Every structure is written in C-alpha cells, then in structure tokens.
Amino acid sequence: MHVRYTLITADPERIDDALAYLASDGRSRLESEPGEKGMSLQVSPDLAVAVLESFWVSHDAMRESERVEAGVRDEAIRLALGTASVERFRRASVIRVGREEAGAGVRHTVYQTNPAAIDEAIAGYEDTAVPWLTETDGFVSAALLVDHRSGRQLSQTIWRDIDALVKSRSPAAAIRVDAVAATDSAVVALDEYGLVFRSIRAE
C-alpha cells in the first residue's frame, strides 16, 4: 500500500475550519478516486498542526490522484491560513490488535537510514519494536512507512487514548535507542497527535 503524507500548519483560530472540511467534503472527494483505500486525519491542537494521510492501492493510483488531492490540500490551507508539505511512502509493515477510534493517541517517529540498509531496518523494526508493542497495555496499531530512495522511515503507533500514549513514552524511548543501535539510523523527528478519524478499507 502507498501513502501520501501531508503535514499542515495552521492559524490556531482557524484550524477547526480546515479539520471540518477535511473530515467532510475533502474526505468525500478523495474517497471517490479510483484506487483510494482510506484516510487518516490527526491533529496537535496546541501547535495547530495536522497530518492528513491518504492510502492507495498502488503507486500509479496515488500518482493519478495527485491533482484531486492537491485541490483538497489547497482548500484546507486556505481555510487554515496555513502551509502544507507532502511526502510519499510505501507501507512496509503493519500490525493491528484493536480498532482505531477518534480520540486515540498517535506517535510519529522519523528515522533517517542509509537507503542501502532499508530492508535491514524493516526487519529490525519487526524483530524489536513489534513484539514490545503487542505486549504493551493500550496499544492499538502500528505501521512503518518507508521511502526507499531517501532512506526515510516513519514509524507510527496508535494508542487507545492520550493517557495510554503518555504512559508509553518511557518504554518507547528505550525502543528508539535499540532501533538506532541496530540499524545505524538517526531519529530526526518525534511528534504526537490525537486521532480525528481513520478509515482503511481491505488491508
């Protein structure tokens, strides 16, 4: 599965207008596109930052939807009086033990890895992070998104609620240390969000 990842910064007084649009009209426009498999919208209210993800059955389907999603994105940043940046990934690993509900806590950890070592990094993630996650109270799902050309990896974990997200911070820090040591990667970003909605059809 392929993922288009959009980071939106907004005026704090206008971000709710953008979120409402993305959860209604914007969502409808994208879900009508051929090959679209679902969406996710997350927000950090204190920072007025949102993340919109769209999921596609193939790279070709994602590419062919660029014009439509660009229109959705432009309207969102107009409403938000904001900015947007876009990245594209392939989903390399996913695990789910529960249903992702609105209000869940979401952690994004971005790693930079030598592109030649991406496959080793994926294997290391599945050997080290996944077993810990499945045994941790409050864990709901996780995905690893990768860009093979740049070596950029985005680890996403979703937790039952914000409290469960907060309680996972200490053990998650230890997992990051192990991941960096095992793959010769570097952590280049770490963010947390609340889930507005998430819908992925037919994994």
C-alpha positions in Angstrom: 0.0 0.0 0.0 1.2 3.5 -0.8 0.7 6.6 1.4 0.6 10.3 0.7 1.5 12.1 4.0 0.6 15.8 4.3 1.7 18.0 7.2 -0.4 21.1 7.6 0.4 24.0 9.9 -2.4 26.4 10.7 -3.6 29.5 12.4 -4.8 28.2 15.8 -8.0 30.2 15.4 -8.8 28.6 12.0 -7.6 25.1 12.2 -11.0 23.8 13.2 -12.4 25.0 9.9 -9.8 23.1 8.0 -10.3 19.9 10.0 -14.1 20.1 9.4 -13.5 20.4 5.7 -11.0 17.5 5.5 -13.4 15.3 7.5 -16.3 16.0 5.2 -16.1 17.5 1.7 -12.4 16.8 1.4 -12.8 13.2 2.5 -15.6 12.6 0.1 -13.6 13.9 -2.9 -10.6 11.7 -2.1 -12.7 8.6 -1.3 -14.3 8.8 -4.8 -10.9 8.4 -6.5 -10.0 5.1 -8.1 -7.6 3.0 -6.0 -8.2 5.0 -2.8 -8.1 2.7 0.2 -8.7 5.1 3.1 -7.7 8.2 5.0 -6.4 9.3 8.4 -6.6 12.7 10.0 -4.6 13.6 13.1 -4.2 16.9 15.0 -2.0 18.5 17.6 -4.3 21.3 18.9 -1.7 23.1 21.0 0.6 23.6 18.0 -2.2 23.9 15.4 -0.6 21.2 13.3 -2.5 18.4 11.4 -1.5 15.4 9.5 -3.6 14.1 6.6 -2.8 10.6 5.2 -4.3 9.1 2.1 -3.8 5.4 1.3 -3.6 4.0 -2.2 -3.7 0.5 -3.7 -0.6 1.3 -5.9 1.9 3.9 -6.8 0.1 4.5 -10.0 -3.2 5.1 -8.3 -1.5 7.6 -5.9 0.1 9.4 -8.8 -3.1 9.7 -10.8 -4.9 11.2 -7.8 -2.3 14.0 -7.3 -4.4 16.7 -9.0 -7.5 16.0 -6.9 -5.6 15.8 -3.6 -3.8 19.0 -4.5 -7.2 20.7 -4.7 -8.3 19.3 -1.4 -5.0 20.4 0.2 -5.2 23.9 -1.3 -8.7 24.4 0.2 -7.6 23.1 3.6 -4.6 25.5 3.8 -6.8 28.4 2.6 -9.3 27.7 5.4 -6.4 27.2 7.9 -4.4 30.2 6.8 -1.6 27.7 6.8 1.1 25.8 4.9 1.4 22.2 3.7 4.3 19.9 2.9 3.9 16.5 1.2 5.8 13.2 1.4 5.1 9.9 -0.2 5.8 6.4 1.3 5.3 2.7 0.9 3.8 0.9 3.9 6.4 -1.8 4.7 4.9 -3.2 7.9 1.6 -3.0 9.8 0.1 -4.6 12.9 -3.3 -4.1 14.5 -4.7 -5.5 17.7 -7.7 -3.3 18.1 -9.9 -0.6 16.4 -8.6 2.9 15.9 -11.1 5.2 17.4 -11.4 9.0 17.4 -9.5 10.4 20.4 -6.7 7.8 20.2 -3.1 9.0 20.8 -0.7 8.8 17.9 3.1 8.9 17.9 5.2 9.6 14.8 8.9 8.8 14.9 11.0 9.7 11.9 14.3 7.9 11.2 17.0 8.5 8.6 18.7 5.4 7.4 21.2 4.6 4.7 18.9 3.7 1.7 21.0 0.6 1.1 20.1 -0.6 4.6 16.3 0.0 4.5 15.5 -3.7 4.2 17.6 -4.5 7.3 15.9 -1.6 9.1 12.4 -3.0 8.3 13.5 -6.4 9.6 14.9 -4.9 12.7 11.7 -3.0 13.4 9.7 -6.2 13.1 12.1 -8.1 15.4 12.4 -5.5 18.1 9.6 -2.9 18.1 6.7 -5.1 17.1 7.0 -7.7 20.0 7.2 -4.9 22.5 4.2 -3.1 21.1 1.9 -6.1 21.1 2.7 -6.7 24.8 2.1 -3.1 25.9 -1.2 -2.0 27.5 -3.2 0.5 25.5 -1.5 -0.4 22.2 -3.9 -0.5 19.2 -1.9 -0.5 15.9 1.4 0.4 14.3 2.8 0.9 10.8 6.2 1.5 9.3 6.3 3.8 6.2 9.4 3.9 4.1 10.9 5.9 1.2 13.5 3.5 -0.3 15.2 6.2 -2.3 15.8 8.6 0.6 16.2 6.2 3.4 13.5 8.0 5.4 11.3 5.9 7.7 8.2 7.0 9.6 7.1 4.8 12.5 3.5 5.4 13.6 2.0 3.9 16.7 -1.6 4.4 17.8 -2.7 4.1 21.4 -6.2 3.6 23.0 -6.2 7.2 24.2 -3.9 10.1 25.1 -3.3 8.7 28.6 -2.1 5.4 27.1 0.1 7.4 24.7 1.7 9.3 27.6 2.3 6.1 29.6 4.1 4.6 26.7 6.7 7.4 26.4 9.4 5.9 28.6 9.5 2.4 27.1 9.2 3.9 23.6 12.4 5.8 24.3 14.2 2.6 25.1 12.9 1.1 21.8 14.2 4.1 19.9 17.7 3.5 21.4 17.7 -0.1 20.3 16.4 0.7 16.9 19.1 3.3 16.3 21.8 1.0 17.5 20.6 -2.0 15.5 20.2 -0.1 12.2 22.7 2.7 12.3 19.8 5.1 11.9 19.2 8.6 13.4 16.0 9.9 14.9 15.2 13.2 13.1 11.7 14.0 14.3 9.3 12.9 17.1 5.7 14.2 17.3 2.4 13.2 19.0 -1.2 13.8 17.8 -4.8 13.0 18.6 -6.7 10.9 16.1 -9.7 12.7 14.4 -10.6 9.8 12.2 -9.0 6.8 10.4 -10.6 4.5 7.8 -8.6 2.0 5.8 -10.6 -0.5 3.7 -9.4 -4.0 2.9 -5.9 -4.2 4.2 
